[in-house]
Amino acid sequence: MKKLIAALAASALLMSAAQAQQVPAPQIAARSWLLLDATSGQIIASQDPDSRIEPASLTKVMTAYVVFEALRDKKITLDQMVNVSVRAWKVDGSSSKMFIDPATPVKINDLLYGLMVQSGNDAAVALAEAVAGDEATFVTLMNRDAERMGMKNTRFANPHGLPSPDNYSTARDLSILASRVIKDFPEFYKIDSVKEFTYNRIKQQNRNRLLWLDPTVDGMKTGHTEASGFSMIASAHRPNGPAGERRLISVLSGATSDGNRTAESQKLLNWGFQNFDTVKLYSKGQAILTPEIWKGSKSNVKIGFPNDVWVTVPKGVAQKMKPVLERKDPLVAPLALNSRVGTLKMNVDGKPLLALPVVALEEVQEASIFGRAWDSMRLWMK
């Protein structure tokens, strides 16, 4: 299955390259940026997406993910009261605090709002201690999840994102993380859309200014350090015709100001929605063909895709796509479930736009010795 996922990822890269030739990428005033269609999983456009960046407070997206896992696994609860340590209280970052106090226990739920809405460094430390006992152990969980998600060029050194040479990521990796938060924990991701939160009689606004400017934006996070400049992950969902809605995620780093990162993120999202469509080609388990299989316990096998297949293409291209199936022939049993049996190429004007691995949708065991002998003779004659 891992090899199959890698093949799908490779096909998405082929698609991105084809798209880039047809629709010029926008000029974005940032050092590194990327636009991901979360519905299809394809990168629509990017600039230096694998350059190492300082994630700053974007780190807190992973902090939130680890906390969400602990909530899902019932290791903690939203109503659980947490004693605030002196370490959490004294953490650096005077402009990024929710102002918790060692004298006053605080709910996990309030800490989550303090983390995601107010970008509180103190909330990040308090949550890390509540989930794992101490920051170091929590950071181990962060890096474990990053590795599991395939964030190959990321390392976390703390739960808040304050500068450290051992705290780094890339636009590509952060887009993976953002899409996983939305997919795995939609019920908690909703907190990102909250515009302001009050704790300890101190009201603070969400730093994501797009929440006020674009009603389709519902998250995700901003960050800033002197070295990295202004960074932002933004996500928006808009109508996608008969297919419902589609979601885009933008990541940028190295903008020159808060206003600049907001404007450039908006430009990137608008460009993606205006110039591309996301279409569903095939459903999970849909048999695109039932070819003959030899020496098997059945005479035919269903082939198709193990997941829904969505593709993002420039507007007007979807109607021109024509499928061409290239498959292994003959197919000979035994054949395992999800084993690759061919490639489906989508061509436009005779040129390949993308290639998708086709797999067996069912297991086919060997026939009896007599059945195998009969098919061997038939194959020889064929």
C-alpha positions as CSV (number, residue, x, y, z in Angstrom):
1,M,0.0,0.0,0.0
2,K,2.9,2.4,0.7
3,K,4.3,1.8,-2.8
4,L,0.8,2.5,-4.2
5,I,0.6,5.8,-2.3
6,A,4.0,6.7,-3.6
7,A,2.9,6.0,-7.1
8,L,-0.2,8.2,-6.7
9,A,2.0,11.0,-5.3
10,A,4.3,10.7,-8.4
11,S,1.3,11.0,-10.7
12,A,0.2,14.1,-8.8
13,L,3.6,15.6,-9.5
14,L,3.2,14.8,-13.2
15,M,-0.1,16.6,-13.1
16,S,1.4,19.6,-11.4
17,A,4.1,19.8,-14.1
18,A,1.5,19.7,-16.8
19,Q,-0.6,22.3,-15.2
20,A,2.3,24.7,-14.7
21,Q,2.9,24.7,-18.5
22,Q,-0.7,25.8,-19.2
23,V,-1.5,28.3,-16.4
24,P,1.3,30.8,-15.4
25,A,1.9,30.8,-11.7
26,P,1.1,34.1,-9.9
27,Q,3.8,36.5,-8.7
28,I,3.8,36.1,-4.9
29,A,5.9,38.4,-2.7
30,A,7.3,35.7,-0.4
31,R,10.5,33.6,-0.3
32,S,8.8,30.3,-0.3
33,W,5.2,29.4,-1.0
34,L,2.8,26.6,-2.1
35,L,-0.8,26.1,-3.1
36,L,-2.4,22.7,-2.4
37,D,-5.8,21.4,-3.5
38,A,-6.7,19.4,-0.4
39,T,-9.6,17.7,-2.3
40,S,-7.3,16.1,-4.9
41,G,-4.1,16.2,-2.9
42,Q,-2.3,18.0,-5.7
43,I,0.1,20.9,-5.5
44,I,-1.2,23.4,-8.0
45,A,1.8,25.8,-7.9
46,S,4.8,26.5,-5.8
47,Q,8.0,28.4,-5.4
48,D,10.9,26.8,-3.5
49,P,8.5,24.5,-1.6
50,D,11.3,22.4,-0.2
51,S,13.5,25.2,1.0
52,R,14.1,25.1,4.8
53,I,12.2,27.7,6.6
54,E,11.7,28.7,10.3
55,P,8.1,27.8,11.0
56,A,7.7,30.2,13.9
57,S,4.2,29.9,15.3
58,L,3.1,27.6,12.5
59,T,4.7,25.0,14.8
60,K,1.6,25.3,16.9
61,V,-0.4,23.5,14.1
62,M,1.6,20.4,15.0
63,T,1.2,21.1,18.7
64,A,-2.6,21.2,18.2
65,Y,-2.5,18.0,16.2
66,V,-0.8,16.1,19.0
67,V,-3.3,17.5,21.5
68,F,-6.2,16.4,19.3
69,E,-4.8,12.9,19.2
70,A,-4.6,12.8,23.0
71,L,-8.3,14.0,23.1
72,R,-9.3,11.4,20.6
73,D,-7.5,8.7,22.5
74,K,-9.1,9.9,25.8
75,K,-5.8,10.6,27.4
76,I,-7.1,14.0,28.3
77,T,-10.5,15.7,28.2
78,L,-11.7,19.2,27.2
79,D,-13.0,19.8,30.7
80,Q,-9.8,18.7,32.4
81,M,-8.2,21.3,34.7
82,V,-4.5,21.8,34.3
83,N,-2.1,23.4,36.8
84,V,0.0,26.0,35.2
85,S,3.7,25.5,35.7
86,V,6.1,28.4,36.2
87,R,7.9,27.3,33.0
88,A,4.7,27.8,31.0
89,W,4.0,31.1,32.8
90,K,7.5,32.5,32.1
91,V,7.9,31.3,28.5
92,D,9.2,34.0,26.1
93,G,7.0,35.9,23.7
94,S,5.2,38.8,25.4
95,S,3.0,39.4,22.3
96,S,2.0,35.8,22.0
97,K,0.5,34.8,25.3
98,M,-2.9,34.0,26.6
99,F,-1.8,35.1,30.1
100,I,-2.4,32.0,32.2
101,D,-1.3,32.1,35.8
102,P,0.3,29.5,38.1
103,A,-2.3,30.5,40.8
104,T,-5.2,29.5,38.6
105,P,-5.8,26.1,37.0
106,V,-7.1,26.3,33.4
107,K,-9.2,24.0,31.2
108,I,-7.8,22.1,28.3
109,N,-10.5,23.6,26.2
110,D,-9.4,27.2,27.1
111,L,-5.8,26.3,26.4
112,L,-6.8,25.1,22.9
113,Y,-8.4,28.4,22.2
114,G,-5.5,30.2,23.7
115,L,-3.2,28.2,21.4
116,M,-5.1,28.4,18.1
117,V,-6.8,31.8,18.4
118,Q,-4.4,33.8,20.5
119,S,-1.3,31.9,19.5
120,G,-0.2,31.7,23.1
121,N,3.3,30.3,23.7
122,D,2.3,29.8,27.3
123,A,-0.7,27.7,26.2
124,A,1.6,25.6,24.0
125,V,3.8,24.7,27.0
126,A,0.9,24.1,29.3
127,L,-0.7,21.7,26.8
128,A,2.6,19.9,26.1
129,E,3.0,19.3,29.9
130,A,-0.6,18.2,30.2
131,V,-0.3,15.6,27.4
132,A,3.2,14.3,27.9
133,G,4.4,15.4,31.3
134,D,7.1,17.7,29.9
135,E,8.1,19.6,26.8
136,A,10.8,17.2,25.7
137,T,8.6,14.2,25.7
138,F,5.9,16.2,23.8
139,V,8.4,17.2,21.2
140,T,9.2,13.6,20.6
141,L,5.5,13.0,19.9
142,M,5.5,16.0,17.5
143,N,8.5,14.6,15.5
144,R,7.0,11.1,15.5
145,D,3.8,12.4,13.9
146,A,5.8,14.5,11.4
147,E,7.7,11.4,10.3
148,R,4.5,9.3,10.1
149,M,2.9,12.0,7.9
150,G,5.9,12.0,5.5
151,M,7.2,15.5,6.5
152,K,10.7,14.6,5.4
153,N,12.3,17.9,5.9
154,T,10.8,18.9,9.2
155,R,12.2,18.9,12.8
156,F,10.5,20.3,15.8
157,A,12.5,21.5,18.9
158,N,9.6,23.0,21.0
159,P,5.8,23.2,21.0
160,H,5.6,27.0,20.4
161,G,8.0,27.8,17.5
162,L,10.3,30.2,19.3
163,P,13.6,30.4,17.3
164,S,15.8,27.4,17.5
165,P,18.3,25.9,15.0
166,D,16.6,22.6,15.5
167,N,13.1,23.9,14.7
168,Y,12.6,23.9,10.9
169,S,10.2,22.8,8.1
170,T,9.2,23.5,4.5
171,A,6.2,24.8,2.7
172,R,5.5,21.4,1.3
173,D,5.7,19.7,4.7
174,L,3.5,22.3,6.4
175,S,0.8,21.8,3.6
176,I,0.8,18.1,4.5
177,L,0.3,18.9,8.2
178,A,-2.4,21.4,7.5
179,S,-4.4,19.0,5.3
180,R,-4.1,16.2,8.0
181,V,-5.5,18.5,10.7
182,I,-8.5,19.3,8.6
183,K,-9.0,15.7,7.5
184,D,-8.4,14.0,10.8
185,F,-9.9,16.4,13.2
186,P,-12.6,18.6,11.6
187,E,-14.4,19.0,14.9
188,F,-11.4,20.7,16.4
189,Y,-10.2,22.5,13.3
190,K,-13.4,24.7,13.7
191,I,-11.6,26.5,16.5
192,D,-9.4,28.1,13.8
193,S,-12.3,30.1,12.5
194,V,-13.0,31.8,15.9
195,K,-12.1,35.5,15.4
196,E,-11.4,36.4,19.1
197,F,-11.1,34.8,22.5
198,T,-11.1,36.3,26.0
199,Y,-9.2,34.7,28.9
200,N,-8.3,36.3,32.2
201,R,-10.4,39.3,31.1
202,I,-8.0,39.9,28.2
203,K,-9.6,39.8,24.7
204,Q,-7.3,39.0,21.8
205,Q,-8.1,38.7,18.1
206,N,-7.1,35.9,15.8
207,R,-4.0,37.0,13.8
208,N,-5.4,35.4,10.6
209,R,-6.8,38.6,9.0
210,L,-8.4,36.7,6.2
211,L,-11.1,35.6,8.6
212,W,-12.5,39.1,8.3
213,L,-11.8,39.6,4.6
214,D,-12.9,36.3,3.0
215,P,-15.9,34.4,4.4
216,T,-14.7,31.2,2.6
217,V,-11.5,31.2,4.7
218,D,-11.8,29.1,8.0
219,G,-8.2,28.8,9.2
220,M,-5.3,28.1,9.8
221,K,-2.3,29.9,11.4
222,T,0.2,32.8,11.2
223,G,3.8,33.1,12.4
224,H,6.6,35.6,12.6
225,T,10.2,35.9,13.7
226,E,12.9,38.4,12.7
227,A,14.8,35.7,10.7
228,S,11.9,34.2,8.9
229,G,9.7,37.2,8.3
230,F,6.0,36.8,8.2
231,S,4.5,33.4,7.4
232,M,1.0,32.1,7.0
233,I,-1.0,28.9,6.4
234,A,-4.5,29.7,5.1
235,S,-7.4,27.4,4.1
236,A,-10.6,28.2,2.2
237,H,-13.5,26.1,0.8
238,R,-15.7,27.2,-2.0
239,P,-18.4,25.7,-4.2
240,N,-17.2,23.1,-6.8
241,G,-20.2,22.7,-9.0
242,P,-22.1,19.4,-8.8
243,A,-19.1,17.9,-6.9
244,G,-20.0,20.0,-3.8
245,E,-17.0,22.0,-2.4
246,R,-13.3,22.0,-2.8
247,R,-10.7,23.2,-0.4
248,L,-7.4,24.9,-1.1
249,I,-4.5,25.4,1.4
250,S,-1.9,28.1,0.9
251,V,1.4,28.2,2.7
252,L,3.9,31.1,2.5
253,S,7.0,32.2,4.3
254,G,9.2,35.2,4.1
255,A,6.6,37.9,3.6
256,T,7.6,41.4,4.7
257,S,4.7,42.4,6.9
258,D,1.4,41.2,8.3
259,G,-0.5,43.0,5.6
260,N,1.7,41.6,2.9
261,R,1.3,37.9,4.0
262,T,-2.5,38.5,4.2
263,A,-2.7,40.0,0.7
264,E,-0.4,37.4,-0.9
265,S,-2.3,34.5,0.7
266,Q,-5.6,35.9,-0.6
267,K,-4.1,36.4,-4.1
268,L,-2.9,32.8,-4.1
269,L,-6.2,31.3,-3.0
270,N,-8.2,33.4,-5.5
271,W,-5.9,32.4,-8.3
272,G,-6.3,28.7,-7.5
273,F,-10.1,28.9,-7.3
274,Q,-10.4,31.1,-10.4
275,N,-8.1,29.1,-12.8
276,F,-8.6,25.5,-11.8
277,D,-11.4,22.9,-11.4
278,T,-11.3,19.8,-9.3
279,V,-13.2,16.8,-10.8
280,K,-13.9,13.3,-9.6
281,L,-12.8,10.7,-12.1
282,Y,-13.5,7.5,-10.3
283,S,-15.0,6.3,-7.0
284,K,-13.3,4.0,-4.5
285,G,-13.8,0.4,-5.5
286,Q,-15.4,1.3,-8.9
287,A,-14.5,-1.4,-11.5
288,I,-13.2,0.4,-14.6
289,L,-12.8,-3.0,-16.3
290,T,-13.1,-6.7,-15.6
291,P,-10.4,-8.4,-17.7
292,E,-9.8,-12.1,-18.0
293,I,-7.4,-13.7,-15.5
294,W,-5.7,-17.0,-16.1
295,K,-5.0,-20.0,-13.8
296,G,-7.4,-18.4,-11.2
297,S,-10.3,-19.5,-9.1
298,K,-12.4,-17.1,-11.1
299,S,-12.3,-16.2,-14.8
300,N,-12.3,-12.4,-14.4
301,V,-11.1,-9.8,-12.0
302,K,-12.3,-6.3,-11.1
303,I,-9.7,-3.6,-11.5
304,G,-9.8,0.1,-10.5
305,F,-8.7,2.3,-7.6
306,P,-8.5,1.8,-3.8
307,N,-9.6,5.4,-3.2
308,D,-11.7,8.1,-4.8
309,V,-9.7,9.7,-7.6
310,W,-9.9,13.5,-7.8
311,V,-7.8,15.6,-10.1
312,T,-7.2,19.3,-10.4
313,V,-6.9,20.7,-13.9
314,P,-7.0,24.1,-15.6
315,K,-10.5,25.3,-16.3
316,G,-11.8,23.9,-19.6
317,V,-9.4,20.9,-19.6
318,A,-11.6,18.4,-17.8
319,Q,-14.0,18.0,-20.8
320,K,-11.0,17.2,-23.0
321,M,-9.5,14.4,-20.9
322,K,-9.6,10.9,-22.5
323,P,-8.6,7.8,-20.6
324,V,-6.1,5.3,-22.0
325,L,-5.6,2.1,-20.0
326,E,-2.3,0.3,-20.2
327,R,-2.4,-3.0,-18.3
328,K,-0.4,-6.2,-17.8
329,D,-1.5,-9.0,-20.2
330,P,-2.0,-11.7,-19.5
331,L,-3.0,-11.5,-15.8
332,V,-2.1,-14.7,-14.1
333,A,-3.3,-15.9,-10.6
334,P,-2.6,-15.7,-7.8
335,L,-3.3,-12.0,-7.6
336,A,-3.4,-10.1,-4.3
337,L,-5.8,-7.4,-3.4
338,N,-4.5,-3.9,-4.4
339,S,-1.7,-5.4,-6.5
340,R,-0.8,-3.1,-9.4
341,V,-2.1,-4.4,-12.8
342,G,-1.7,-1.4,-15.0
343,T,-1.7,2.3,-15.6
344,L,-4.5,4.6,-16.6
345,K,-3.3,7.6,-18.5
346,M,-5.4,10.7,-19.0
347,N,-4.6,12.4,-22.3
348,V,-5.5,15.9,-23.5
349,D,-5.2,16.5,-27.3
350,G,-3.1,13.3,-27.5
351,K,-0.6,14.3,-24.8
352,P,-0.4,12.7,-21.4
353,L,-1.6,14.9,-18.5
354,L,-1.3,12.4,-15.7
355,A,-0.9,8.7,-15.0
356,L,-2.7,6.7,-12.3
357,P,-1.8,3.2,-11.0
358,V,-4.6,0.7,-11.5
359,V,-4.9,-2.1,-9.0
360,A,-6.9,-5.4,-8.5
361,L,-10.0,-4.7,-6.4
362,E,-10.2,-8.3,-5.3
363,E,-8.0,-11.2,-4.5
364,V,-7.9,-14.1,-7.0
365,Q,-6.5,-17.4,-5.7
366,E,-5.0,-20.1,-7.9
367,A,-7.3,-22.6,-9.6
368,S,-7.0,-26.3,-9.0
369,I,-4.2,-28.2,-10.7
370,F,-6.5,-29.2,-13.5
371,G,-7.7,-25.6,-14.0
372,R,-4.1,-24.3,-14.1
373,A,-3.1,-27.1,-16.6
374,W,-6.0,-26.2,-18.9
375,D,-5.2,-22.5,-18.8
376,S,-1.5,-23.2,-19.4
377,M,-2.5,-25.0,-22.6
378,R,-4.8,-22.2,-23.6
379,L,-2.1,-19.6,-23.0
380,W,0.4,-21.7,-25.1
381,M,-2.1,-21.9,-27.9
382,K,-2.8,-18.1,-27.7
